[in-house]
Amino acid sequence: AMVFNYPETVTIMDEWIDHENMWIRRTAILHQLNFKDRTNPKRLFDYCKKRMNEPNFFIRKAIGWALRQYSYVDASAVIQFVKTYESELSTLSKSEALKVLKRKGKI
């Protein structure tokens, strides 16, 4: 909510995505979770790319969760992202990202 209400703080998220603390990196990935159509897709996908090779469960889950939420806004962009980075994204991230789309029969 902080970044949504105070957009000038988004640069903090740009720093946090590289933070040594995993929970802070996770917060950066998830900060747009409820932005819906106000999500910045470039930032979302850049953050996911930056962290998609991390072995940590909570980071992988966060990537999938963030992508899944954005799939409600732009399903085709999420599908394309997952296809493009299929070999680099974890199984967990991919399954979480596509969960709703599979359930709705969109893929």
PyRosetta script that sets phi, psi and omega in degrees:
from pyrosetta import init, pose_from_sequence

init()
pose = pose_from_sequence("AMVFNYPETVTIMDEWIDHENMWIRRTAILHQLNFKDRTNPKRLFDYCKKRMNEPNFFIRKAIGWALRQYSYVDASAVIQFVKTYESELSTLSKSEALKVLKRKGKI")
pose.set_psi(1, -29.7)
pose.set_omega(1, -178.0)
pose.set_phi(2, -59.4)
pose.set_psi(2, -49.8)
pose.set_omega(2, -176.9)
pose.set_phi(3, -69.0)
pose.set_psi(3, -34.7)
pose.set_omega(3, 178.3)
pose.set_phi(4, -63.6)
pose.set_psi(4, -45.0)
pose.set_omega(4, -178.3)
pose.set_phi(5, -80.8)
pose.set_psi(5, -25.8)
pose.set_omega(5, -179.0)
pose.set_phi(6, -130.9)
pose.set_psi(6, 76.2)
pose.set_omega(6, -173.7)
pose.set_phi(7, -55.7)
pose.set_psi(7, -24.3)
pose.set_omega(7, 179.8)
pose.set_phi(8, -65.5)
pose.set_psi(8, -14.7)
pose.set_omega(8, -179.9)
pose.set_phi(9, -84.4)
pose.set_psi(9, -0.5)
pose.set_omega(9, -178.2)
pose.set_phi(10, -60.8)
pose.set_psi(10, -27.6)
pose.set_omega(10, 178.6)
pose.set_phi(11, -64.1)
pose.set_psi(11, -25.1)
pose.set_omega(11, 175.1)
pose.set_phi(12, -64.2)
pose.set_psi(12, -41.0)
pose.set_omega(12, 178.2)
pose.set_phi(13, -63.3)
pose.set_psi(13, -36.1)
pose.set_omega(13, 178.1)
pose.set_phi(14, -63.4)
pose.set_psi(14, -28.9)
pose.set_omega(14, 174.6)
pose.set_phi(15, -80.7)
pose.set_psi(15, -41.4)
pose.set_omega(15, -175.8)
pose.set_phi(16, -64.5)
pose.set_psi(16, -28.2)
pose.set_omega(16, -178.2)
pose.set_phi(17, -63.0)
pose.set_psi(17, -19.8)
pose.set_omega(17, 178.3)
pose.set_phi(18, -108.2)
pose.set_psi(18, 9.7)
pose.set_omega(18, -176.6)
pose.set_phi(19, -65.5)
pose.set_psi(19, 150.4)
pose.set_omega(19, 179.7)
pose.set_phi(20, -69.7)
pose.set_psi(20, -24.6)
pose.set_omega(20, -179.1)
pose.set_phi(21, -85.6)
pose.set_psi(21, 123.4)
pose.set_omega(21, -177.3)
pose.set_phi(22, -59.2)
pose.set_psi(22, -38.5)
pose.set_omega(22, -177.9)
pose.set_phi(23, -66.8)
pose.set_psi(23, -31.9)
pose.set_omega(23, 177.2)
pose.set_phi(24, -73.4)
pose.set_psi(24, -40.9)
pose.set_omega(24, 174.8)
pose.set_phi(25, -60.1)
pose.set_psi(25, -41.4)
pose.set_omega(25, 179.4)
pose.set_phi(26, -62.0)
pose.set_psi(26, -41.8)
pose.set_omega(26, 177.7)
pose.set_phi(27, -59.8)
pose.set_psi(27, -41.4)
pose.set_omega(27, 178.5)
pose.set_phi(28, -61.1)
pose.set_psi(28, -43.1)
pose.set_omega(28, 179.4)
pose.set_phi(29, -62.1)
pose.set_psi(29, -40.6)
pose.set_omega(29, -173.2)
pose.set_phi(30, -90.8)
pose.set_psi(30, -2.3)
pose.set_omega(30, -171.2)
pose.set_phi(31, -62.5)
pose.set_psi(31, -21.3)
pose.set_omega(31, 179.8)
pose.set_phi(32, -99.3)
pose.set_psi(32, 11.0)
pose.set_omega(32, -170.5)
pose.set_phi(33, -48.5)
pose.set_psi(33, -42.9)
pose.set_omega(33, -177.1)
pose.set_phi(34, -107.5)
pose.set_psi(34, 20.2)
pose.set_omega(34, -179.5)
pose.set_phi(35, -75.8)
pose.set_psi(35, -20.0)
pose.set_omega(35, -178.7)
pose.set_phi(36, 52.7)
pose.set_psi(36, -122.4)
pose.set_omega(36, -175.4)
pose.set_phi(37, -74.8)
pose.set_psi(37, -1.5)
pose.set_omega(37, 175.4)
pose.set_phi(38, -97.3)
pose.set_psi(38, 6.2)
pose.set_omega(38, 175.4)
pose.set_phi(39, -63.2)
pose.set_psi(39, 140.6)
pose.set_omega(39, 173.1)
pose.set_phi(40, -91.5)
pose.set_psi(40, 101.1)
pose.set_omega(40, -174.4)
pose.set_phi(41, -63.5)
pose.set_psi(41, -34.8)
pose.set_omega(41, 178.4)
pose.set_phi(42, -61.1)
pose.set_psi(42, -46.0)
pose.set_omega(42, 179.6)
pose.set_phi(43, -63.6)
pose.set_psi(43, -45.5)
pose.set_omega(43, 179.1)
pose.set_phi(44, -56.7)
pose.set_psi(44, -53.0)
pose.set_omega(44, -176.9)
pose.set_phi(45, -67.7)
pose.set_psi(45, -36.9)
pose.set_omega(45, 176.7)
pose.set_phi(46, -62.2)
pose.set_psi(46, -43.6)
pose.set_omega(46, 178.8)
pose.set_phi(47, -63.6)
pose.set_psi(47, -42.4)
pose.set_omega(47, 179.3)
pose.set_phi(48, -63.3)
pose.set_psi(48, -42.4)
pose.set_omega(48, 178.1)
pose.set_phi(49, -62.4)
pose.set_psi(49, -41.5)
pose.set_omega(49, -177.2)
pose.set_phi(50, -63.0)
pose.set_psi(50, -31.9)
pose.set_omega(50, -172.7)
pose.set_phi(51, -113.8)
pose.set_psi(51, 2.5)
pose.set_omega(51, -172.5)
pose.set_phi(52, -68.2)
pose.set_psi(52, -17.0)
pose.set_omega(52, 178.7)
pose.set_phi(53, -93.7)
pose.set_psi(53, 2.3)
pose.set_omega(53, 178.3)
pose.set_phi(54, -69.0)
pose.set_psi(54, 137.3)
pose.set_omega(54, -179.5)
pose.set_phi(55, -81.0)
pose.set_psi(55, -10.4)
pose.set_omega(55, -174.2)
pose.set_phi(56, -68.3)
pose.set_psi(56, 129.0)
pose.set_omega(56, -179.6)
pose.set_phi(57, -54.4)
pose.set_psi(57, -46.8)
pose.set_omega(57, -174.0)
pose.set_phi(58, -68.1)
pose.set_psi(58, -31.8)
pose.set_omega(58, 175.2)
pose.set_phi(59, -70.8)
pose.set_psi(59, -45.3)
pose.set_omega(59, 179.5)
pose.set_phi(60, -61.7)
pose.set_psi(60, -41.8)
pose.set_omega(60, 178.4)
pose.set_phi(61, -64.5)
pose.set_psi(61, -42.7)
pose.set_omega(61, -179.9)
pose.set_phi(62, -62.2)
pose.set_psi(62, -40.6)
pose.set_omega(62, 178.0)
pose.set_phi(63, -60.0)
pose.set_psi(63, -48.5)
pose.set_omega(63, 179.3)
pose.set_phi(64, -62.1)
pose.set_psi(64, -41.9)
pose.set_omega(64, -179.5)
pose.set_phi(65, -63.0)
pose.set_psi(65, -47.4)
pose.set_omega(65, -180.0)
pose.set_phi(66, -61.8)
pose.set_psi(66, -42.9)
pose.set_omega(66, 178.5)
pose.set_phi(67, -66.4)
pose.set_psi(67, -40.9)
pose.set_omega(67, 178.9)
pose.set_phi(68, -60.0)
pose.set_psi(68, -45.1)
pose.set_omega(68, 179.7)
pose.set_phi(69, -62.3)
pose.set_psi(69, -38.9)
pose.set_omega(69, 179.4)
pose.set_phi(70, -71.5)
pose.set_psi(70, -23.5)
pose.set_omega(70, 179.1)
pose.set_phi(71, -63.2)
pose.set_psi(71, -22.9)
pose.set_omega(71, 175.1)
pose.set_phi(72, -67.4)
pose.set_psi(72, -26.8)
pose.set_omega(72, -178.3)
pose.set_phi(73, -93.0)
pose.set_psi(73, -46.4)
pose.set_omega(73, -176.1)
pose.set_phi(74, -142.9)
pose.set_psi(74, 81.3)
pose.set_omega(74, -177.4)
pose.set_phi(75, -59.5)
pose.set_psi(75, -42.3)
pose.set_omega(75, -176.5)
pose.set_phi(76, -64.2)
pose.set_psi(76, -35.6)
pose.set_omega(76, 178.4)
pose.set_phi(77, -65.9)
pose.set_psi(77, -40.5)
pose.set_omega(77, 179.2)
pose.set_phi(78, -68.3)
pose.set_psi(78, -44.4)
pose.set_omega(78, 178.1)
pose.set_phi(79, -58.8)
pose.set_psi(79, -45.5)
pose.set_omega(79, 179.9)
pose.set_phi(80, -63.2)
pose.set_psi(80, -42.1)
pose.set_omega(80, 178.9)
pose.set_phi(81, -61.2)
pose.set_psi(81, -46.7)
pose.set_omega(81, -179.1)
pose.set_phi(82, -63.9)
pose.set_psi(82, -40.7)
pose.set_omega(82, 177.9)
pose.set_phi(83, -64.0)
pose.set_psi(83, -44.9)
pose.set_omega(83, -177.8)
pose.set_phi(84, -62.0)
pose.set_psi(84, -39.3)
pose.set_omega(84, -175.1)
pose.set_phi(85, -111.1)
pose.set_psi(85, 25.8)
pose.set_omega(85, -175.8)
pose.set_phi(86, -54.0)
pose.set_psi(86, -40.5)
pose.set_omega(86, -177.0)
pose.set_phi(87, -77.9)
pose.set_psi(87, -16.8)
pose.set_omega(87, -178.5)
pose.set_phi(88, -100.4)
pose.set_psi(88, -30.1)
pose.set_omega(88, 178.3)
pose.set_phi(89, -72.4)
pose.set_psi(89, 144.9)
pose.set_omega(89, 176.6)
pose.set_phi(90, -70.4)
pose.set_psi(90, 158.8)
pose.set_omega(90, 175.8)
pose.set_phi(91, -57.8)
pose.set_psi(91, -41.3)
pose.set_omega(91, 179.2)
pose.set_phi(92, -60.7)
pose.set_psi(92, -48.7)
pose.set_omega(92, -179.7)
pose.set_phi(93, -59.7)
pose.set_psi(93, -43.9)
pose.set_omega(93, -179.5)
pose.set_phi(94, -65.1)
pose.set_psi(94, -46.1)
pose.set_omega(94, -177.2)
pose.set_phi(95, -66.3)
pose.set_psi(95, -38.8)
pose.set_omega(95, 177.1)
pose.set_phi(96, -66.8)
pose.set_psi(96, -41.6)
pose.set_omega(96, -178.4)
pose.set_phi(97, -62.3)
pose.set_psi(97, -37.8)
pose.set_omega(97, -172.8)
pose.set_phi(98, -101.0)
pose.set_psi(98, 1.2)
pose.set_omega(98, -174.3)
pose.set_phi(99, -52.5)
pose.set_psi(99, -52.8)
pose.set_omega(99, -176.9)
pose.set_phi(100, -68.1)
pose.set_psi(100, -40.0)
pose.set_omega(100, -179.2)
pose.set_phi(101, -64.6)
pose.set_psi(101, -38.3)
pose.set_omega(101, 176.8)
pose.set_phi(102, -66.8)
pose.set_psi(102, -44.6)
pose.set_omega(102, -179.2)
pose.set_phi(103, -61.4)
pose.set_psi(103, -35.5)
pose.set_omega(103, 180.0)
pose.set_phi(104, -85.2)
pose.set_psi(104, -0.8)
pose.set_omega(104, 179.4)
pose.set_phi(105, 72.7)
pose.set_psi(105, 23.0)
pose.set_omega(105, -178.9)
pose.set_phi(106, -86.2)
pose.set_psi(106, -10.7)
pose.set_omega(106, 174.9)
pose.set_phi(107, -141.5)
pose.dump_pdb("model.pdb")
